[in-house]
Amino acid sequence: MSKSKSKRSRRYSSEQKEHAVRLVRLRRVETGEGFGSVKAVGEQLGFGIESVRKWVHDADLAEGLVAGKDGGAAPADEARIRELEQEVKELRRVNGILRTSASFFAAELDRPHR
């Protein structure tokens, strides 16, 4: 009868997660590695590699450094896009008013004066 290895769920504190994310980012800058950094930091700290990879990805998403799964813009970019779309809408409204006003005053200039 073979004993199967049971999966243990381990809880990590937010400080441990933040520390791992900082180390991965620091290693990426220092070495220029993209993929090996997560594995190296995970092994160094004794954390699961997939856990560290997920923490880094979640931190990047939260800070707007990468796009989400749906392929949309990062959250920080989405807010800026909404602001710019609102500004474009307002500018188009103002331009319409100015065009109408210019037409009105141009017509006034063309009328004979008494």
The 8 nearest C-alpha neighbors of each residue, nearest first, counted from 0:
[[1, 2, 3, 4, 5, 6, 7, 8],
 [2, 0, 3, 4, 5, 6, 7, 8],
 [1, 3, 4, 0, 5, 6, 7, 8],
 [4, 2, 5, 1, 6, 0, 7, 8],
 [3, 5, 2, 6, 7, 1, 8, 0],
 [6, 4, 3, 7, 2, 8, 1, 9],
 [7, 5, 4, 8, 3, 9, 47, 2],
 [6, 8, 9, 5, 4, 10, 47, 3],
 [7, 9, 6, 10, 5, 11, 47, 50],
 [8, 10, 7, 11, 46, 6, 47, 12],
 [11, 9, 8, 12, 13, 7, 15, 16],
 [10, 12, 15, 9, 13, 16, 14, 46],
 [13, 11, 15, 14, 16, 10, 17, 18],
 [12, 14, 16, 15, 17, 11, 18, 10],
 [13, 15, 17, 12, 16, 18, 11, 19],
 [16, 14, 18, 12, 13, 17, 11, 19],
 [15, 17, 13, 19, 18, 14, 20, 12],
 [18, 16, 20, 14, 19, 15, 13, 21],
 [19, 17, 15, 21, 16, 20, 14, 22],
 [18, 20, 22, 16, 17, 21, 23, 15],
 [21, 19, 17, 23, 55, 22, 18, 24],
 [22, 20, 18, 24, 19, 23, 25, 17],
 [21, 23, 25, 19, 20, 24, 26, 18],
 [24, 22, 26, 20, 25, 21, 36, 37],
 [23, 25, 27, 21, 26, 22, 20, 28],
 [24, 26, 22, 28, 27, 23, 21, 29],
 [25, 27, 29, 23, 28, 24, 30, 22],
 [28, 26, 31, 24, 32, 25, 30, 29],
 [27, 29, 25, 31, 26, 30, 24, 32],
 [30, 28, 26, 27, 31, 25, 32, 24],
 [31, 29, 32, 27, 28, 26, 36, 25],
 [30, 32, 27, 28, 29, 33, 26, 36],
 [33, 31, 27, 30, 34, 35, 36, 26],
 [32, 34, 27, 35, 36, 31, 37, 30],
 [33, 35, 36, 32, 37, 38, 27, 39],
 [36, 34, 38, 37, 32, 33, 39, 27],
 [35, 37, 39, 38, 23, 34, 26, 40],
 [36, 38, 40, 39, 35, 23, 52, 41],
 [39, 37, 41, 35, 36, 48, 40, 42],
 [38, 40, 36, 42, 41, 37, 43, 35],
 [41, 39, 43, 37, 42, 38, 44, 36],
 [40, 42, 46, 48, 38, 44, 43, 39],
 [41, 43, 45, 39, 40, 44, 38, 46],
 [42, 44, 40, 41, 45, 39, 46, 38],
 [45, 43, 41, 46, 42, 40, 19, 39],
 [44, 46, 42, 43, 41, 47, 40, 48],
 [47, 45, 41, 44, 48, 42, 51, 50],
 [46, 48, 50, 49, 41, 51, 45, 42],
 [47, 49, 41, 51, 50, 38, 52, 46],
 [48, 50, 52, 51, 47, 53, 41, 37],
 [51, 49, 47, 53, 48, 52, 54, 46],
 [50, 52, 54, 48, 53, 49, 41, 55],
 [51, 53, 49, 55, 50, 54, 37, 48],
 [54, 52, 56, 50, 51, 55, 57, 49],
 [55, 53, 51, 57, 56, 52, 58, 50],
 [54, 56, 58, 52, 20, 53, 57, 59],
 [55, 57, 53, 59, 58, 54, 60, 52],
 [58, 56, 60, 54, 59, 55, 53, 61],
 [57, 59, 61, 55, 60, 56, 54, 62],
 [58, 60, 64, 56, 62, 57, 61, 65],
 [61, 59, 63, 57, 58, 65, 62, 64],
 [62, 60, 58, 59, 63, 57, 74, 64],
 [63, 61, 59, 60, 64, 58, 75, 74],
 [62, 64, 73, 75, 60, 74, 61, 65],
 [63, 65, 59, 62, 60, 73, 66, 61],
 [66, 64, 60, 63, 73, 59, 67, 72],
 [67, 65, 73, 72, 71, 70, 60, 68],
 [66, 68, 69, 70, 71, 73, 65, 60],
 [69, 67, 70, 66, 71, 65, 72, 73],
 [68, 70, 71, 67, 66, 72, 73, 65],
 [71, 69, 68, 67, 66, 72, 73, 65],
 [72, 70, 69, 66, 67, 73, 68, 77],
 [71, 73, 66, 77, 76, 74, 70, 67],
 [72, 74, 66, 63, 76, 75, 65, 77],
 [75, 73, 77, 76, 63, 72, 78, 61],
 [76, 74, 63, 78, 77, 73, 79, 62],
 [75, 77, 79, 73, 74, 78, 72, 80],
 [78, 76, 80, 74, 79, 75, 72, 73],
 [77, 79, 81, 76, 80, 75, 82, 74],
 [80, 78, 82, 76, 81, 77, 83, 75],
 [79, 81, 77, 83, 82, 78, 76, 84],
 [82, 80, 84, 78, 79, 83, 77, 85],
 [83, 81, 79, 85, 80, 84, 86, 78],
 [82, 84, 86, 80, 85, 81, 87, 79],
 [85, 83, 87, 81, 86, 82, 80, 88],
 [86, 84, 88, 82, 83, 87, 81, 89],
 [85, 87, 83, 89, 88, 84, 90, 82],
 [88, 86, 90, 84, 89, 85, 83, 91],
 [89, 87, 85, 91, 86, 90, 84, 92],
 [88, 90, 92, 86, 91, 87, 93, 85],
 [91, 89, 93, 87, 92, 88, 94, 86],
 [90, 92, 94, 88, 89, 93, 87, 95],
 [91, 93, 89, 95, 90, 94, 88, 96],
 [92, 94, 90, 96, 95, 91, 97, 89],
 [95, 93, 97, 91, 96, 92, 90, 98],
 [96, 94, 98, 92, 93, 97, 91, 99],
 [95, 97, 93, 99, 94, 98, 100, 92],
 [96, 98, 94, 100, 99, 95, 101, 93],
 [99, 97, 95, 101, 100, 96, 94, 102],
 [100, 98, 102, 96, 97, 101, 103, 95],
 [101, 99, 97, 103, 102, 98, 96, 104],
 [100, 102, 98, 104, 103, 99, 105, 97],
 [103, 101, 105, 99, 100, 104, 106, 98],
 [102, 104, 100, 106, 101, 105, 99, 107],
 [103, 105, 107, 101, 106, 102, 100, 108],
 [106, 104, 102, 108, 107, 103, 101, 109],
 [105, 107, 109, 103, 104, 108, 102, 110],
 [108, 106, 104, 105, 110, 109, 103, 111],
 [107, 109, 105, 106, 110, 104, 111, 112],
 [108, 110, 106, 107, 105, 111, 104, 112],
 [111, 109, 107, 108, 112, 106, 105, 113],
 [110, 112, 109, 113, 108, 107, 106, 105],
 [111, 113, 110, 108, 109, 107, 106, 105],
 [112, 111, 110, 108, 107, 109, 106, 104]]
